[in-house]
Amino acid sequence: MDARRERRRVTRVTTAIEAELTGPEGAALSIRLENLSVVGLRATTSRLLPEGTRCRIELRADGDTVEARGTVVRAQANSLAIGFEELPFESYERLRLFLLRQADDPAVIAEELSDRLGFLGESA
């Protein structure tokens, strides 16, 4: 396993979901996800936000809406990495089901998800 993969805390699922990111000033930004996990996402966008920017994310996964709050952890070229800080239980459940359906190995995802329940926030 390469060093980059070992640093990852959870498995990412490749996806091309469209989503909307709302920054601190309330301006909406369209993004296209590259990958998604229970702790965050990576997306392409036409406009970058600075690292450390807190934002609200809304995405549709298989017809369900997932809402979260997060922080931009990396901004490079036309790509943003966002770490989730708050993920309400309803959104967590929708995200969990989507990840399990899309994963190459659902058993690995299921184990990772069971270890992450403690980080969930109460609201998004």
N, C-alpha and C positions, 0 to 999 in steps of 0.2 A: 504494500500500500504506500502511495507517495505521501510526503510530508503535508502537502496541502489538504489532502483528504483526511488525514489524521487530526488536523486542527478543527475540523468541523464537528460540532456537537450533535447534530442530527442529520439525517438523510434529507436531501433536497429532491423534490419531484419536479421534473422538467415540465413546463406548461407555457402556453401563450395566451393566458387570460388577460383581457383588458381590465383595467382598474382605474380608480380615481383617487388621487392623493390630494389632500387639502392641507396647505401649509399654515403657519401660525397667523398670517394675515387674512386667511380665509379664501385665498385664491386657489382654484381647482387646477390640477395638472393631470392630464391623461398619461397613463403609463401602460406598458405591455410587459407582463411578467415573463421572466426567463425561467425562474425556478421559485419554488415555494416550499416552506417547511412550517412546522408549528411555532418556530421562533423568529421567522422573518421571511424576507423575499429579496430577490434581485430582479430589477426591471430596467428596460430601456425607456428613454424619455427624450423629448426634444429640448428640455430645459432642466438643468441640474439644480438641486438645492444644496446649500453648504452642509458639510458634515456637522452633526450635532443638532440639526433642525428637527424639531418635534413636528409630527404630522398625524393626520387621520387618514386611514386607508379604507376604501370600500371596494370590494371585488365581488364578482359573481362567479361562483363555482357550481357548475351543473344546475343552474337556475336558482341557487340559494345565495343570499347575500351574506358576506362575511365582513364584519367591521372590526377594526383594531386601531390602536394608537401605537405609534412607534417613533423611532429616531433614525435619521440618516446616519449610518455608520461608515459608509464609503460612497464617494461620488467621483467617478472616473469616466472620461470620454463621454459617452451618452448612456451611462449605466449608473443606477443607484442601488445600494444595498441598504435595506431597512430592517432594523431589529424591532420586533414587537415588544411593547412594554405592557400594554393592556389588551386583553382578548376576552371579552365577556363569554360566559359559559356557552350561550347559544351559538355564538360565532365559532367558538372552539369546537363544538360538536359538528357543525357544518364543515369546518376545515378538516377535522379528523376524518370524517366520512369521505371527503374528496380525496385526501391524501391516501387513504387506504385503497380506494378504487383505482387510483392512478399509479400506485407504487409497483415497482418491479418485484419487490419482496414485502408484501403486506405484513408479515410477521415481524420483520425488523421495525417497520414504522409503528406497529402496535406497541411494541416494547418501548420504543423511544417516547411515544405519546404518553404512556402510563407514567413515565418518569417526570413529565412536564406539568402535571396538573397544578402544582404548587405555585407556578409563576403567574397564573391567570389573574388579571385585574377584574374589578367589579363592574367597570363600565368602559365604553369606548367613545 
